[in-house]
Amino acid sequence: MRVAIVGQGYVGTAVGVAAHNVGHEVVGIEIDSKKLNSLKNSLRYPISEDYTAVSGAEIVVIAVPTPLNDNREPDLSFIKIACESLKPRLSDSVLIINESTSFPGTLRNVIAPILGEGHLYASAPERVDPANEKWGITNTPRLVAGLSPEATSKAVKFYKSFCKEVVEVSTPEVAEAAKLFENTFRQVNIALVNEFAQIADALNISTFETLEAAATKPYGFMSFMQSVGVGGHCIPVDPSYLSFAAEKAGVEAAFINLANNVNAGMPRYVASRIAGLLGGSVEGKKIQVAGISYKADVSDTRESPALALIETLKEMGALVSWHDEIVGEFGGESSKPLAEVDLGVIATAHSGVDYGPWKNSGVMVIDVSTSANTGWPKFL
Ligand SMILES: NC(=O)c1ccc[n+]([C@@H]2O[C@H](COP(=O)([O-])OP(=O)(O)OC[C@H]3O[C@@H](n4cnc5c(N)ncnc54)[C@H](O)[C@@H]3O)[C@@H](O)[C@H]2O)c1
């Protein structure tokens, strides 16, 4: 099939590579010229800034960002702009598939009205988990639903060409809502362990040991890890798409709002515990944070709670530096070698980091990462 993929980020390149590998004729559309140039040599299918490359495509996959605006409400502007650009270039009866995460009704009430009648429409939310070595695009089951039976069957056929399991659901709204619910489930459970970490500290109990003990129950329990907060493009963002839809429908999303507040409060909580460790204040103390991306072994800093921790510590008067060779540069600052400081904080534990300089100089180190074993005891 001739497939055009709009947006060549994490999601767009993942589907592009998978579709290309099974023999589809793939073209990628990417408006960020810097990204375009950096990707051109690494991808084995063509990519372009020019939407005329979409002409002749039988399938168009939309994989553009769906962030929150300054009021932390859904920002569908990337989807809308992509659709406006696509509209004059589409052949008749093209199958449009939206993989971008959004609230129920986005395919039916936002995308289809812009692109108009005469096309087929389906929703197939992406579930890719960057740096996950076990679950990738081909072995993670894919939810698919079209606005018509023809759209559904064509979309199912497309995904079956490179996904082991394709799960057909009755409407695009179910697929859209399932994606939001999955990430809301994580967000709420992470908030619960983060709240428990605060309770356990006040009660003088080890959070880590308690959660490990609870996890020995073979049914009805699932492990989540306490941390400095949630980050990335999904967990801090997607639940707010669901709460937005809920509120529009007149329902208060109390769990989601509470979980957002608990997770967003973690950097401040950790900073206050750090102040406690350093004699009541971080004023003038040298603190170094190891790992500033939102998760281990990726360079993505979007919504990273490590950055919120750094900001909070700076506001409290600490002299903060950071070490993260995967991120390299951020906000005009660059990664600094691990050094002799008053306190080292492992916020995100990338694999292969040599903590030797901290160990050798006897630096006090706290580990607030979600990694199972960094060699230091868990602080939370
Ligand atoms: N990253 C993940 O782990 C992940 C997982 C599942 C779902 N998602 C969802 O998938 C969607 C894309 O996420 P991502 O992580 O790939 O984002 P990304 O920012 O990595 O990539 C999106 C790309 O789209 C490009 N773009 C924006 N507007 C465009 C336009 N009009 N035409 C062409 N290109 C355009 C951007 O320049 C960017 O390169 C989002 O809705 C996200 O929530 C992401």
The ligand as an SDF file (V2000), in Angstrom:
LIG
                    3D

 44 48  0  0  0  0  0  0  0  0999 V2000
    6.0310    9.4090   22.3460 N   0  0  0  0  0  0  0  0  0  0  0  0
    5.2920    8.4190   22.8140 C   0  0  0  0  0  0  0  0  0  0  0  0
    5.7770    7.6150   23.5690 O   0  0  0  0  0  0  0  0  0  0  0  0
    3.8440    8.2720   22.4120 C   0  0  0  0  0  0  0  0  0  0  0  0
    3.2160    7.0550   22.6710 C   0  0  0  0  0  0  0  0  0  0  0  0
    1.9040    6.8770   22.2980 C   0  0  0  0  0  0  0  0  0  0  0  0
    1.2120    7.9350   21.7110 C   0  0  0  0  0  0  0  0  0  0  0  0
    1.8300    9.1290   21.4760 N   0  0  0  0  0  0  0  0  0  0  0  0
    1.0590   10.1840   20.8290 C   0  0  0  0  0  0  0  0  0  0  0  0
    1.4210   10.2380   19.4570 O   0  0  0  0  0  0  0  0  0  0  0  0
    1.3720   11.5950   18.9860 C   0  0  0  0  0  0  0  0  0  0  0  0
    2.7350   12.0090   18.4660 C   0  0  0  0  0  0  0  0  0  0  0  0
    3.6580   11.9370   19.5230 O   0  0  0  0  0  0  0  0  0  0  0  0
    5.2220   11.9060   19.3040 P   0  0  0  0  0  0  0  0  0  0  0  0
    5.8280   11.5040   20.5940 O   0  0  0  0  0  0  0  0  0  0  0  0
    5.5430   11.1420   18.0820 O   0  0  0  0  0  0  0  0  0  0  0  0
    5.5010   13.4700   19.0740 O   0  0  0  0  0  0  0  0  0  0  0  0
    6.8180   14.1050   18.4540 P   0  0  0  0  0  0  0  0  0  0  0  0
    6.8110   15.5190   18.8770 O   0  0  0  0  0  0  0  0  0  0  0  0
    7.9980   13.2330   18.7370 O   0  0  0  0  0  0  0  0  0  0  0  0
    6.5530   14.0190   16.8940 O   0  0  0  0  0  0  0  0  0  0  0  0
    5.5440   14.6950   16.2190 C   0  0  0  0  0  0  0  0  0  0  0  0
    6.1370   15.2660   14.9460 C   0  0  0  0  0  0  0  0  0  0  0  0
    5.1070   15.8700   14.1720 O   0  0  0  0  0  0  0  0  0  0  0  0
    5.6610   16.9820   13.5260 C   0  0  0  0  0  0  0  0  0  0  0  0
    4.5810   17.8360   13.0800 N   0  0  0  0  0  0  0  0  0  0  0  0
    3.8280   18.7050   13.8020 C   0  0  0  0  0  0  0  0  0  0  0  0
    2.9080   19.2940   13.0260 N   0  0  0  0  0  0  0  0  0  0  0  0
    3.0660   18.7840   11.7860 C   0  0  0  0  0  0  0  0  0  0  0  0
    2.4010   19.0080   10.5730 C   0  0  0  0  0  0  0  0  0  0  0  0
    1.4010   19.8700   10.4640 N   0  0  0  0  0  0  0  0  0  0  0  0
    2.8340   18.3240    9.4760 N   0  0  0  0  0  0  0  0  0  0  0  0
    3.8780   17.4600    9.5580 C   0  0  0  0  0  0  0  0  0  0  0  0
    4.5410   17.2070   10.7030 N   0  0  0  0  0  0  0  0  0  0  0  0
    4.1330   17.8660   11.8020 C   0  0  0  0  0  0  0  0  0  0  0  0
    6.5570   17.5990   14.5700 C   0  0  0  0  0  0  0  0  0  0  0  0
    7.5180   18.4710   14.0070 O   0  0  0  0  0  0  0  0  0  0  0  0
    7.1680   16.3590   15.2000 C   0  0  0  0  0  0  0  0  0  0  0  0
    8.3760   15.9920   14.5970 O   0  0  0  0  0  0  0  0  0  0  0  0
    0.8820   12.4130   20.1800 C   0  0  0  0  0  0  0  0  0  0  0  0
   -0.5130   12.5060   20.1260 O   0  0  0  0  0  0  0  0  0  0  0  0
    1.2930   11.5530   21.3670 C   0  0  0  0  0  0  0  0  0  0  0  0
    0.4940   11.8140   22.4910 O   0  0  0  0  0  0  0  0  0  0  0  0
    3.1410    9.3060   21.7990 C   0  0  0  0  0  0  0  0  0  0  0  0
  1  2  1  0
  2  3  2  0
  2  4  1  0
  4  5  1  0
  4 44  2  0
  5  6  2  0
  6  7  1  0
  7  8  2  0
  8  9  1  0
  8 44  1  0
  9 10  1  0
  9 42  1  0
 10 11  1  0
 11 12  1  0
 11 40  1  0
 12 13  1  0
 13 14  1  0
 14 15  2  0
 14 16  1  0
 14 17  1  0
 17 18  1  0
 18 19  2  0
 18 20  1  0
 18 21  1  0
 21 22  1  0
 22 23  1  0
 23 24  1  0
 23 38  1  0
 24 25  1  0
 25 26  1  0
 25 36  1  0
 26 27  1  0
 26 35  1  0
 27 28  2  0
 28 29  1  0
 29 30  1  0
 29 35  2  0
 30 31  1  0
 30 32  2  0
 32 33  1  0
 33 34  2  0
 34 35  1  0
 36 37  1  0
 36 38  1  0
 38 39  1  0
 40 41  1  0
 40 42  1  0
 42 43  1  0
M  CHG  2   8   1  16  -1
M  END
$$$$
